[in-house]
């Protein structure tokens, strides 16, 4: 059923609010803009599917009430991006979320399956993905596109039920439910501060503190411009170009023109602003410079800990990737005291999982336990 009016939406939300769980998904276009353009919202109550048209409905507050309703489980696959979009559309902070992609890792050693592969693995149903490249902002949408969209939510309730049953058998259901509470944190849907975006840029480990300061200023400037113009970051300046500028620190327009992959148009449009960023960072006092990324720990130490974690997780039918990343282990090994209160592996269900492993004196010593 296609929902195109506020009255239809309100009636649907009244019905949905009485359900134990509803499945949600979004379709959007995100190619030439900074922010995704929402084109369709899919909802299912059981296998009954509803397609909500956000281009026709301006007031989405009724959907927001459902998203924020703690009594109704909202089932999504790979939830964060969709939830961020829905929060932007409705203004409501999501609560009581079940992420089928993440949850599957608690009953199988795979927490990164696509929805199509997950549905096939659990229910033996093959989803038609022929409409993947649809422009969801065009109207009208044809029948094939509507069926494709509905399939993304049609089976999620059954998928959730299966995962919970299997996790119960694996004795990991309480861990799974604890992990789902991460989506109740409002900060998860808040835009990163422009001054912090440089931390997301890869391949910066060779930069010194002063160069990192330049990268921080340039990335912060670009973030602000990209948001204001609603253009992708890479359409302003590419990450690799920012790193090159940070490394070489050009001090005038002539030097700026020698930067790899920096177009003459970009120099004309943004040259002065970029030079100002570089100058500001170059004059920054030492105590204001960003910290250099920690060096790598001894590979054999990290390998030992990861292998022990993987062995136990696999034996339990749990995806080892849920526990921690190699980067997290590396940081703990470099400075155990610094990360004792921050690392995920020392908290909640992960700490419970690790208790038996900590009984190995070698692992405990490496991780600063005891």
C-alpha positions in Angstrom: 0.0 0.0 0.0 1.4 3.4 -1.0 1.0 6.1 1.7 0.8 9.6 0.2 -1.2 11.7 2.7 -0.8 12.8 6.3 -4.1 11.2 7.2 -3.0 7.8 5.7 0.3 8.1 7.6 -1.4 8.9 10.9 -3.8 5.9 10.5 -0.9 3.6 9.7 1.1 4.8 12.7 -1.9 4.2 15.0 -1.9 0.6 13.8 1.9 0.3 14.0 2.0 1.6 17.5 0.0 -1.4 18.6 2.4 -3.9 17.1 5.2 -5.7 18.9 7.6 -4.9 16.1 7.7 -3.2 12.7 10.3 -3.4 10.0 11.7 -0.2 8.4 14.0 0.8 5.5 14.7 3.8 3.4 15.5 4.4 -0.2 17.4 7.5 -1.1 19.6 9.2 -3.7 23.1 10.2 -2.5 25.4 10.9 -5.4 25.8 14.7 -5.9 24.8 16.0 -2.5 26.4 16.0 1.0 23.1 14.9 2.6 21.1 11.9 1.3 17.9 12.9 -0.5 15.1 10.6 1.0 12.9 9.1 -1.7 10.9 6.4 0.0 10.3 4.9 3.4 9.3 1.2 3.7 7.4 -0.3 6.6 6.2 -3.8 7.3 4.0 -5.2 10.1 4.6 -8.9 9.7 4.5 -9.4 5.9 2.0 -6.5 5.3 4.1 -3.8 3.6 3.5 -0.1 3.3 5.5 2.4 1.2 5.5 6.0 2.6 6.1 8.8 0.1 8.2 11.5 1.8 8.0 13.7 -1.3 4.2 13.9 -0.9 4.0 14.0 2.9 5.6 17.1 4.5 4.8 16.4 8.2 6.5 13.1 9.2 6.0 13.6 13.0 3.6 10.6 13.3 6.4 8.4 12.0 8.8 10.1 14.5 6.4 9.2 17.3 6.7 5.5 16.3 10.5 5.7 15.9 10.8 7.1 19.4 8.2 4.7 20.9 10.1 2.4 23.3 7.3 -0.2 23.3 7.7 -1.0 19.6 10.7 -2.8 18.2 12.0 -1.2 15.0 13.7 -3.8 12.8 16.3 -2.6 10.2 19.1 -4.2 8.4 22.4 -2.3 8.8 20.5 0.2 10.8 22.6 3.3 11.5 22.5 5.0 8.1 18.7 4.5 7.7 18.1 5.7 11.3 20.2 8.8 10.8 18.1 9.6 7.7 14.9 8.9 9.5 15.9 11.1 12.4 16.6 13.9 10.0 13.3 13.5 8.4 11.2 13.2 11.6 13.3 14.9 14.2 12.8 11.9 16.5 15.6 10.0 18.2 15.3 6.2 17.6 14.9 3.8 20.5 14.4 0.0 20.7 16.1 -1.0 17.6 16.9 -4.5 16.2 19.7 -4.5 13.6 19.4 -7.8 11.7 22.9 -7.5 10.2 24.6 -7.0 13.5 22.3 -9.4 15.4 23.1 -12.3 13.0 26.7 -12.2 14.3 25.4 -13.5 17.7 24.2 -16.8 16.2 26.6 -17.2 13.3 30.2 -16.2 12.5 29.1 -13.5 10.0 27.8 -10.0 11.0 28.3 -8.3 7.6 25.9 -10.2 5.3 23.7 -8.1 2.9 20.0 -8.3 3.4 19.6 -10.4 0.3 22.1 -13.0 1.5 20.7 -13.0 5.0 17.1 -13.6 3.8 18.4 -16.4 1.5 20.5 -18.0 4.3 17.6 -17.9 6.9 14.4 -18.3 4.8 15.7 -19.7 1.5 14.0 -16.8 -0.4 15.9 -15.0 -3.2 15.2 -11.3 -3.4 15.0 -9.6 -6.8 17.7 -6.8 -6.8 17.2 -5.6 -10.4 15.9 -2.2 -9.2 19.0 -1.4 -7.2 19.9 1.6 -9.3 16.5 3.2 -9.2 16.2 7.0 -8.9 13.9 7.0 -5.9 13.2 10.7 -6.4 11.4 10.2 -9.7 7.6 9.8 -9.9 5.7 7.7 -10.6 7.5 4.6 -9.3 6.6 1.5 -11.3 5.3 -1.7 -10.0 8.7 -3.5 -10.1 10.3 -0.7 -8.1 7.5 -0.8 -5.5 7.9 -4.6 -5.1 11.6 -4.3 -4.8 11.2 -1.7 -2.1 8.7 -3.8 -0.2 10.9 -6.8 -0.3 13.5 -4.9 1.8 11.1 -5.1 4.8 8.7 -7.9 4.1 10.8 -10.7 5.7 12.5 -8.8 8.5 10.2 -9.9 11.3 10.7 -13.5 10.5 14.5 -12.9 10.3 14.5 -11.3 13.7 12.5 -14.2 15.2 14.9 -16.7 13.8 18.0 -14.8 15.0 16.6 -14.5 18.5 15.8 -18.2 18.7 19.2 -19.2 17.5 20.9 -16.7 19.9 18.9 -18.2 22.7 20.3 -21.7 21.8 23.8 -20.2 21.6 23.3 -18.6 25.0 24.2 -15.2 23.5 20.7 -13.6 23.4 21.4 -11.4 26.4 24.6 -10.2 24.7 22.7 -9.5 21.5 20.0 -7.5 23.3 22.7 -5.5 25.2 24.4 -4.7 21.9 21.2 -3.4 20.3 21.1 -0.6 23.0 23.9 1.2 21.1 21.2 2.5 18.8 19.4 4.2 21.7 22.3 6.7 22.1 21.3 10.1 20.6 25.0 11.0 19.9 25.0 8.2 17.3 22.9 10.4 15.0 24.7 13.7 15.6 26.9 15.2 12.9 30.5 15.0 13.7 32.1 18.4 14.6 34.0 19.7 11.5 37.2 20.1 13.6 37.1 16.3 14.3 36.6 15.1 10.8 40.3 14.8 10.1 40.4 11.7 12.4 38.3 9.8 9.8 40.8 10.4 7.0 43.0 7.3 6.3 46.7 7.0 5.5 47.7 9.9 7.8 50.1 7.9 10.1 53.2 9.4 8.4 52.2 13.0 9.2 53.9 14.9 12.0 52.0 16.9 14.6 52.3 20.2 12.6 51.2 18.5 9.4 48.2 16.9 11.3 47.3 20.4 12.4 47.2 21.6 8.8 45.1 18.6 7.9 42.7 19.3 10.7 42.2 22.9 9.6 41.7 22.0 6.0 39.3 19.1 6.7 37.3 21.3 9.1 37.1 24.0 6.4 36.1 21.5 3.7 33.4 20.0 6.0 31.8 23.4 6.6 31.8 24.2 2.9 30.5 20.8 1.9 27.6 21.0 4.3 26.7 24.6 3.3 26.7 23.8 -0.4 25.2 20.4 0.1 27.9 18.8 -2.0 30.0 15.6 -1.4 33.3 16.2 0.3 35.3 14.8 -2.6 33.6 17.3 -5.0 35.1 20.1 -2.9 38.6 18.7 -2.4 39.6 15.0 -2.3 41.1 13.4 0.9 44.4 12.5 -0.8 44.7 16.2 -1.9 44.2 17.4 1.7 46.9 15.0 2.8 49.3 16.2 0.1 48.7 19.8 1.2 49.2 18.9 4.8 52.5 17.2 3.9 53.9 20.0 1.7 52.3 23.0 3.4 52.1 25.4 0.4 52.3 29.0 1.6 51.0 30.8 -1.4 48.8 30.3 -4.5 51.8 29.5 -6.7 52.8 26.7 -4.5 49.3 25.5 -4.1 49.1 25.0 -7.9 51.8 22.3 -7.6 49.6 20.1 -5.4 48.7 16.8 -7.1 45.1 16.4 -8.2 44.2 20.0 -7.2 42.3 21.5 -10.2 42.7 25.1 -11.3 39.0 25.7 -10.6 39.5 24.6 -7.0 42.5 26.9 -6.7 40.4 29.8 -8.1 37.4 29.0 -5.8 39.1 28.0 -2.6 42.8 28.9 -2.9 42.8 31.8 -0.4 40.7 29.9 2.2 43.1 26.9 2.0 46.2 29.1 2.3 44.6 30.7 5.4 44.0 27.3 6.9 47.6 26.3 6.3 48.9 29.6 7.8 46.8 29.2 10.9 47.9 25.7 11.6 51.6 26.6 10.8 51.5 29.2 13.6 49.8 26.9 16.1 51.7 26.5 19.4 53.0 23.0 20.3 50.4 22.4 23.1 47.6 23.0 20.6 48.8 20.5 18.0 46.9 17.2 17.6 48.4 14.0 19.0 50.3 11.8 16.5 48.6 8.4 16.0 50.2 5.7 18.2 52.7 3.4 16.7 52.0 -0.2 16.0 52.3 -2.8 18.8 54.4 -5.9 18.5 52.6 -8.0 15.8 53.0 -11.3 17.6 51.3 -9.9 20.7 48.3 -8.6 18.8 48.1 -11.8 16.8 48.1 -13.9 20.0 45.2 -12.0 21.6 43.2 -11.9 18.4 43.7 -15.6 17.8 42.5 -16.5 21.3 39.4 -14.3 20.8 38.7 -15.8 17.4 38.9 -19.3 18.7 36.5 -18.8 21.6 34.1 -16.8 19.5 34.0 -19.3 16.7 33.4 -22.1 19.2 30.4 -20.2 20.5 29.0 -19.4 17.0 29.8 -15.8 17.5 31.4 -13.5 14.9 34.8 -12.5 16.3 34.5 -9.1 14.6 31.8 -8.1 17.1 34.4 -8.1 19.9 36.9 -5.6 18.8 39.0 -4.4 15.9 42.7 -4.9 15.3 43.2 -1.2 15.8 41.5 -1.4 19.3 43.8 -4.2 20.3 46.8 -2.3 19.0 45.9 0.8 21.0 45.5 -1.3 24.2 48.8 -3.0 23.8 50.6 0.3 23.2 49.1 1.9 26.3 46.9 -0.4 28.5 46.3 2.2 31.2 45.1 4.8 28.8 42.5 2.5 27.2 41.3 0.7 30.3 38.3 2.9 30.7 37.6 3.5 27.0 38.0 0.3 25.1 34.8 -1.6 24.4 36.4 -4.9 25.2 36.6 -4.0 28.9 32.9 -3.2 29.1 29.5 -5.0 29.2 29.0 -8.3 27.4 32.5 -8.1 25.9 34.1 -8.0 29.3 32.0 -11.1 30.3 33.1 -12.9 27.1 36.8 -12.1 27.9 36.8 -13.3 31.6 37.9 -16.8 30.7 40.6 -15.4 28.3 42.0 -13.2 31.0 42.8 -16.3 33.0 45.7 -16.7 30.6 48.4 -14.8 32.4 50.1 -13.9 29.1 47.0 -12.3 27.6 46.2 -10.5 30.9 49.7 -9.1 31.2 49.7 -7.8 27.6 46.3 -6.1 28.1 47.2 -4.7 31.5 44.7 -6.9 33.4 45.4 -7.8 37.0 
